[in-house]
Amino acid sequence: MTITLPLEPQKEAKLIAVAESKGMTPNELLSQAIDKIIADAPEVTTHNEPTISLRGLLAKYGSAPSAEEIDQNRADMFRNFPRSDF
């Protein structure tokens, strides 16, 4: 991978001077710095476990009531509901 890092001229000159003082190229110096950053970073893991859908979470409750059962329950609940208030 190639990363372009825009630097101000003063920073670029300082980076080159530090790299030369250590007998390295600027790329080698930056590579070492990145290696230290990566070594200190927490481990990144990918989760390959499948996610459970909402349907899967609710499966333990059995199948959903049918439209007819819902209509029947609604009729039972509102059978004695006072309709004169409307």
Buried (B, 14 or more C-beta within 10 A) or exposed (E): EEEEEEEEEEEEEEBBEEBEEEEBEBEEBBEEEEEEEEEEEEEEEEEEEEEEEEEEEEEEEEEEEEEEEEEEEEEEEEEEEEEEEE
